């Protein structure tokens, strides 16, 4: 036959050893060190651990909602669930708890299995030490029924302290979230909005520092709006890549060089120029690295402009000026002093005759061809 007696949760080991409270059958109850839980425990790192317990026939269904819980040698991670027999110890950090029926003998075995039992001479679990609460233990605070559940603890002293703690629970406001908690909230907000590369850190002065690189000013505006909506004390110290690239172009411009710049990564810029003076370009590049905030890398690409065509040959000796072109086979040119020059001949200017046409002579020097028209 199903046992319909009310179950109770007991602390077998930890800061509140001996404390207990009733648990309704068939109802999921959240247990944690967080003030938002149905049953609030006190102990180290319990706020980060959160479980749900649901009594069932002959046992209890446990789900780890956050953090972890230890079942013997097995470590249950967030999201894992397990069905346990009654009186089976489950450890949350340095606190061990179990569920069972009030007054049953198996409590002695459960307490002994975690090394924290308080037993009488007959081997049954005794009531907690009435002085335990005064020395630092505290009753479990439950949010169900507005924290109206009280722990059943032996002795008038424990009952009095429990009533005082219950009154405090009605009047005390939950603690403000720490800067570290606010920083985690801001980080989750930014990552969910598509900015996983931004770094969020809590500062000693209570501010939340957001650092990293963004692509555009529009992204910065969006982040400012997201953080303002959360009412978070945030200091935004981010670099915008398009601003970095624009600043690099300005450095080249004020130094007399036209340049184009594009971003290639966080703080990385590729600069394109068309200049012949390479030492000058290196100097400007060094200035940009020194003066542009947020510039992590500058990659320079220079394509020198084509050389200007050579000027037409000029002969200082009037007698060596080309006077006429004589077409034929072979064609040749005649200078003012009557000298004839055929194709392939070297003129006094250092130009070689590459070709002779009817009204044009092509002269070649240093790989550059210059036309002379008549």
ABEGO torsion letter per residue (X at the ends): XBBABBBBBBBABEAABGBBBBBBBGBBBBBBABAABABBBBEBGAAABBBBBBBBBGBBBBBBABEBBBBEABBBBBGBBBBBBBGBBBBBEABBBBBBBBGBAAAAAAAAAAGABBBBAAGBBBBBBAAAAAAGBBBBBBABGGGABBBBBBEAAAAAAAAAAAAAAAABBBBBBBAAAAAAAAAAAAAAAGBAABBBBBBAAGBBBBBEBBABAAAAAAAAAAAAAAGBBBBBBBBBAAAAAAAAAAAAAAAGBBBBBBBAEBGBBBBBBBBABAAAAAAAAAAAAAABBGBABBBBBBBBBBBBBBBBBBBABAAABBABBBBEOBBBBBBAAGBBBBBGBBBAAGBBBABBBAABBBBBBGGBBBBBBX
